[in-house]
Amino acid sequence: MRRFVRILLLTLTAVLLLAIVLSVIAQEGNPGLDLPQQQSDGTILLFMPIVAKPTKPIQTGDGFDMAVFMIGDSRLYEVWQSINNSQARHQTQIDGSKFFHTKNSEWEELWATGSFIYRGTDTSPGNGEYYTLRDYVNKNWRYGSRWAPRFWKVGQIFERNPLVTFYKKDNCSVVVQGTHRTYLKFEAYHPTFTFPSGITLSDVVQFAWLLSPKAQPTERYYYARDYGLVGWSSNDRGFSHISEIHAPGARPDNTRENIGCLNTSSNPVGIGPFTPIEPLAPPYIYRVK
């Protein structure tokens, strides 16, 4: 009993001390706290601040955190595709350490480390094909490729040179493969961005895909906080962009297509650690992000 009384007295003392500290802070003008109020019966009411999700992107001295923009919260939305005047339903899906940008049933596989955003496989290049990216690490072509820095400053350019292997979806036979040196530029951060559909989103980053550091952009990509991929544009294919946002529960989640023979090995078929590899040839170079 004495132990219970002792604990109760210590708890009450801690509460009173906290009330005094909060009162002092509030009197000094801290906008996040309200002054404690004492009721007629002596009860002290404490008003603690509510910590909400930040309204601005996470930034450090190293730049913007790309994961904030690229990893959506699983909401469903439509993207109008200019190339064929149709809509595709998009959704970011998180599966373990990976996240997937789904477009109806097709998907792009990505993951984030403390330093980079990686890409693995993309099933959406068309023609019944998919492609996989690999980086040359420790004398092997390791599955997945560094696609962008995790923390990035506007105006910086990132060089990539992965091995790209295109496969047939039905039997995973190799169609073509080669290295593909390109550059990704962090062109802009937009506090708000209005798309041609009239939809305005907050916190949008804009990337430019370049064939050389000083070249004009071949394609641009747009990623928005809470959404992920919301648009892309090129001179020959127009501007594909978010066109409709679905209310939670209004539509079923996207179902990712399954490729039973998907090859995620370190060295693809026909490629050894020292096999000479030619650069990827057109038109395939334009079908890879």
C-alpha positions as CSV (number, residue, x, y, z in Angstrom):
1,M,0.0,0.0,0.0
2,R,2.8,2.4,0.9
3,R,4.5,1.6,-2.4
4,F,1.3,2.5,-4.3
5,V,0.9,5.8,-2.4
6,R,4.6,6.6,-3.1
7,I,4.1,6.0,-6.9
8,L,0.9,8.1,-6.9
9,L,2.6,11.0,-5.2
10,L,5.5,10.8,-7.6
11,T,3.1,10.8,-10.6
12,L,1.2,13.8,-9.3
13,T,4.5,15.7,-8.7
14,A,5.6,14.9,-12.2
15,V,2.3,16.2,-13.6
16,L,2.5,19.4,-11.6
17,L,6.1,20.0,-12.8
18,L,5.0,19.4,-16.4
19,A,2.2,21.9,-16.0
20,I,4.6,24.5,-14.7
21,V,7.1,23.9,-17.6
22,L,4.3,24.1,-20.2
23,S,3.0,27.2,-18.6
24,V,6.4,28.9,-18.8
25,I,6.9,27.8,-22.4
26,A,3.4,29.1,-23.4
27,Q,4.0,32.4,-21.6
28,E,7.1,32.8,-23.7
29,G,5.0,32.7,-26.9
30,N,5.4,29.2,-28.2
31,P,2.6,28.8,-30.7
32,G,2.5,25.0,-30.4
33,L,1.3,25.0,-26.8
34,D,-1.7,26.3,-24.9
35,L,-1.5,27.6,-21.4
36,P,-2.6,25.1,-18.7
37,Q,-5.9,26.1,-17.1
38,Q,-6.8,25.6,-13.5
39,Q,-10.5,24.7,-12.8
40,S,-12.5,25.9,-9.8
41,D,-12.0,22.5,-8.1
42,G,-8.3,22.8,-8.4
43,T,-8.0,20.4,-11.4
44,I,-5.3,21.4,-13.9
45,L,-6.1,20.8,-17.6
46,L,-3.2,20.4,-20.0
47,F,-3.6,21.1,-23.7
48,M,-0.9,19.2,-25.6
49,P,-0.1,20.0,-29.2
50,I,-1.2,17.6,-31.9
51,V,1.7,16.5,-34.1
52,A,0.3,16.2,-37.7
53,K,2.0,14.9,-40.8
54,P,4.4,17.5,-42.1
55,T,2.9,19.7,-44.9
56,K,6.3,20.2,-46.5
57,P,8.7,17.7,-48.0
58,I,11.5,16.3,-45.8
59,Q,14.7,18.2,-46.6
60,T,18.2,17.9,-45.2
61,G,21.4,19.6,-46.0
62,D,21.8,17.0,-48.8
63,G,18.5,18.0,-50.5
64,F,15.0,16.7,-50.9
65,D,14.2,13.1,-49.8
66,M,13.0,11.5,-53.0
67,A,11.2,8.7,-51.1
68,V,8.7,11.3,-49.9
69,F,7.6,11.9,-53.5
70,M,8.0,8.4,-55.0
71,I,6.4,6.2,-52.4
72,G,2.7,6.9,-52.6
73,D,0.1,6.1,-49.9
74,S,-1.8,3.5,-52.0
75,R,-4.5,5.9,-53.2
76,L,-6.0,5.2,-56.6
77,Y,-6.0,7.7,-59.4
78,E,-6.3,7.8,-63.2
79,V,-3.6,9.0,-65.6
80,W,-4.6,10.1,-69.1
81,Q,-2.1,8.6,-71.6
82,S,-1.6,10.9,-74.5
83,I,-0.1,8.3,-76.8
84,N,-3.3,6.3,-77.1
85,N,-5.9,8.7,-75.6
86,S,-6.8,6.3,-72.8
87,Q,-6.7,6.2,-69.0
88,A,-4.7,3.9,-66.8
89,R,-5.4,3.4,-63.1
90,H,-2.3,4.1,-61.0
91,Q,-1.5,3.0,-57.5
92,T,1.6,2.7,-55.4
93,Q,1.7,-0.7,-53.7
94,I,4.2,-1.5,-50.9
95,D,5.4,-5.1,-50.6
96,G,8.1,-5.7,-48.1
97,S,11.1,-3.6,-48.9
98,K,9.9,-2.9,-52.4
99,F,7.3,-0.5,-53.7
100,F,5.5,-0.8,-57.1
101,H,4.1,1.9,-59.3
102,T,1.2,0.0,-60.8
103,K,-0.6,1.0,-64.0
104,N,-3.7,-1.2,-64.2
105,S,-1.9,-4.6,-64.0
106,E,1.5,-3.5,-65.2
107,W,4.1,-2.3,-62.8
108,E,7.5,-0.7,-62.1
109,E,9.5,-2.2,-59.3
110,L,11.5,0.2,-57.0
111,W,13.2,0.3,-53.6
112,A,15.0,2.9,-51.5
113,T,18.1,2.7,-49.5
114,G,19.7,5.4,-47.4
115,S,21.6,6.7,-50.4
116,F,19.7,5.8,-53.6
117,I,16.4,5.0,-55.3
118,Y,16.7,1.6,-57.2
119,R,14.8,0.2,-60.1
120,G,14.5,-3.5,-60.8
121,T,11.9,-4.7,-63.4
122,D,9.4,-2.7,-65.5
123,T,6.6,-4.7,-67.1
124,S,5.1,-1.7,-69.0
125,P,7.3,-1.0,-72.1
126,G,4.7,-2.7,-74.4
127,N,5.0,-5.3,-77.2
128,G,4.4,-8.1,-74.7
129,E,7.8,-7.5,-73.1
130,Y,9.4,-6.4,-69.8
131,Y,12.9,-5.3,-69.0
132,T,15.2,-5.6,-66.0
133,L,18.0,-3.3,-64.9
134,R,21.3,-4.5,-63.3
135,D,24.4,-2.7,-62.1
136,Y,28.0,-4.0,-62.4
137,V,29.1,-4.6,-58.8
138,N,32.1,-6.7,-57.7
139,K,32.5,-8.2,-61.2
140,N,28.9,-9.3,-61.4
141,W,25.7,-7.7,-62.9
142,R,23.7,-7.4,-59.7
143,Y,19.9,-7.2,-59.9
144,G,18.6,-3.7,-59.7
145,S,20.1,-0.3,-60.6
146,R,20.7,3.0,-59.0
147,W,18.1,5.2,-60.6
148,A,18.4,8.4,-58.6
149,P,20.0,9.7,-55.4
150,R,17.8,9.3,-52.3
151,F,18.6,12.9,-51.2
152,W,18.9,15.3,-54.1
153,K,19.2,19.0,-54.7
154,V,17.4,20.9,-57.6
155,G,19.7,21.3,-60.6
156,Q,21.9,18.2,-59.9
157,I,22.4,15.5,-62.5
158,F,22.8,11.8,-61.8
159,E,24.6,9.4,-64.2
160,R,23.3,5.8,-64.7
161,N,24.8,3.0,-66.9
162,P,22.9,-0.2,-66.2
163,L,22.7,-3.4,-68.2
164,V,19.2,-3.4,-69.7
165,T,17.7,-6.8,-70.6
166,F,14.4,-7.0,-72.5
167,Y,12.5,-10.3,-72.1
168,K,9.3,-11.8,-73.6
169,K,6.6,-11.9,-71.0
170,D,5.2,-15.3,-72.1
171,N,8.5,-17.3,-71.9
172,C,11.1,-14.9,-70.5
173,S,13.4,-15.4,-73.5
174,V,15.9,-12.6,-74.1
175,V,14.8,-10.1,-76.8
176,V,17.8,-7.7,-76.6
177,Q,20.2,-6.4,-74.0
178,G,22.9,-3.8,-73.6
179,T,24.3,-1.1,-71.4
180,H,22.4,2.2,-71.4
181,R,24.2,5.3,-70.2
182,T,21.8,8.1,-69.5
183,Y,21.4,11.0,-67.1
184,L,18.6,12.1,-64.8
185,K,18.3,15.8,-63.8
186,F,16.3,17.1,-60.8
187,E,14.8,20.0,-62.7
188,A,12.4,21.5,-60.2
189,Y,10.4,21.3,-57.0
190,H,6.9,22.7,-57.2
191,P,5.1,23.6,-54.0
192,T,1.9,23.2,-56.1
193,F,1.5,22.1,-59.7
194,T,-1.6,22.2,-61.9
195,F,-1.9,19.6,-64.6
196,P,-3.7,20.0,-67.9
197,S,-6.7,18.1,-66.4
198,G,-7.1,21.0,-63.9
199,I,-6.0,18.9,-60.9
200,T,-3.6,20.7,-58.6
201,L,-1.3,18.7,-56.4
202,S,1.0,19.8,-53.7
203,D,4.7,19.0,-53.5
204,V,5.6,17.8,-57.0
205,V,9.1,17.1,-58.2
206,Q,10.1,17.2,-61.9
207,F,12.9,15.1,-63.4
208,A,14.4,15.3,-66.9
209,W,15.8,12.2,-68.6
210,L,18.9,13.1,-70.7
211,L,20.9,11.2,-73.2
212,S,23.9,13.4,-72.4
213,P,24.5,15.9,-69.6
214,K,24.0,18.9,-71.8
215,A,21.3,17.5,-74.0
216,Q,17.7,18.6,-74.2
217,P,15.3,16.4,-72.2
218,T,14.1,13.3,-74.0
219,E,11.4,12.8,-71.4
220,R,10.2,14.4,-68.1
221,Y,8.7,12.7,-65.1
222,Y,6.5,14.1,-62.3
223,Y,6.1,12.6,-58.9
224,A,3.9,14.0,-56.1
225,R,3.8,13.5,-52.4
226,D,1.3,10.8,-51.3
227,Y,0.8,9.7,-55.0
228,G,4.0,8.6,-56.7
229,L,4.2,8.9,-60.4
230,V,1.6,11.3,-61.7
231,G,2.8,12.4,-65.1
232,W,5.4,12.2,-67.9
233,S,6.0,14.1,-71.1
234,S,8.0,14.1,-74.3
235,N,8.1,16.0,-77.5
236,D,6.9,13.2,-79.6
237,R,4.3,11.6,-77.2
238,G,2.8,14.6,-75.5
239,F,2.0,15.0,-71.8
240,S,0.4,12.1,-69.9
241,H,-0.9,13.3,-66.6
242,I,-3.2,12.6,-63.6
243,S,-6.8,13.1,-64.7
244,E,-9.0,11.7,-61.9
245,I,-8.7,10.9,-58.2
246,H,-10.8,8.1,-56.7
247,A,-12.2,8.4,-53.2
248,P,-10.9,5.7,-50.7
249,G,-12.7,2.4,-51.3
250,A,-14.4,3.6,-54.5
251,R,-12.4,1.2,-56.7
252,P,-10.6,-2.1,-56.0
253,D,-6.8,-2.1,-55.7
254,N,-4.8,-2.8,-58.8
255,T,-3.8,-6.4,-59.3
256,R,-0.2,-6.8,-60.4
257,E,0.4,-9.1,-63.4
258,N,2.4,-12.2,-62.6
259,I,5.3,-13.3,-64.7
260,G,6.1,-16.8,-63.5
261,C,9.5,-17.0,-65.2
262,L,10.7,-13.6,-64.1
263,N,14.5,-13.6,-64.0
264,T,16.0,-11.8,-61.0
265,S,19.4,-13.5,-61.0
266,S,22.6,-11.5,-60.8
267,N,24.0,-12.4,-64.2
268,P,21.3,-12.9,-66.9
269,V,21.4,-15.7,-69.4
270,G,24.4,-15.4,-71.8
271,I,26.2,-12.8,-69.7
272,G,29.2,-13.7,-67.6
273,P,31.3,-11.5,-65.4
274,F,33.6,-10.6,-68.3
275,T,31.4,-10.9,-71.3
276,P,31.8,-7.9,-73.7
277,I,28.5,-6.0,-73.8
278,E,27.5,-3.5,-76.5
279,P,25.3,-0.4,-75.7
280,L,21.6,-0.8,-76.1
281,A,20.4,0.1,-79.6
282,P,17.4,2.2,-80.8
283,P,14.5,2.0,-80.5
284,Y,14.9,0.2,-77.2
285,I,16.9,3.0,-75.6
286,Y,13.7,5.1,-75.7
287,R,11.6,2.5,-73.9
288,V,13.7,2.5,-70.7
289,K,13.4,5.0,-67.9
